[in-house]
Amino acid sequence: MENQKEKIKRFSKLVNVFIVIATVALIVVAVFEAAAWVWSGAGLPVETVFFNGTRMELPLLFKLGNSRIFLPVMWKVGFDFAGAQGVINGIVPSVGYGDFIGAALTIVALRYTGRVFKLLMENGSPFREDVVKALRKLSVVLLITGGVAGVINFLSAGVAWVLCLVFDYGRSLQKESDETL
């Protein structure tokens, strides 16, 4: 039994590291999306340029001598940088508040996921009331996130809720077993 708890603790520690990395990466993406959103509404002057054989009108951020710095091309609505649109679809295909809100809600969901794994890392047993409560909160956050970020989060909310029910049932069986002994 103790060997299994140690495995849960080690795995939870590893997952927690990945959650921290993913959270930092999403914060960076959210900052870039917010900056692009602000820049796009700043009324910057627009110039016509040719880039990668494509004629575009890009917002000019500033001039430095003869050099001109434009708003990064991946943030320009409708521009596909060498086929990258399919790779980054949903992250930065266009400037808008939907992607920013989706990133922010995903960061919140990652934080709640981190709490679940932190509780597992501390004790190693998923059959505890605090783990069940954390899973309930996670499933609600994933359900809300699904309204903005898509169907995968709705499915994840369902999986988290089923795990919550399973762990709650296991918790009640564990309690019953402890009282019997």
Number of C-alpha atoms within 10 A of each C-alpha: 5 9 9 11 17 15 13 20 21 15 15 21 18 13 17 21 12 13 18 15 12 15 21 13 13 19 16 13 18 21 15 16 23 18 12 21 17 13 16 16 9 11 10 15 12 14 12 11 13 10 10 8 7 11 11 16 15 21 21 18 15 13 10 7 6 5 8 11 12 18 17 12 18 18 21 20 13 12 17 15 16 8 9 12 17 11 10 11 10 15 17 21 22 21 23 17 12 13 21 22 17 21 25 19 19 24 22 17 23 21 17 20 22 23 18 22 25 18 18 23 23 13 14 22 18 23 21 19 14 14 22 23 14 18 26 20 20 26 27 17 21 28 23 19 25 20 12 17 20 14 13 13 21 20 15 16 24 16 13 22 20 15 17 24 15 15 20 20 14 15 19 15 13 14 13 11 10 9 8 7 5
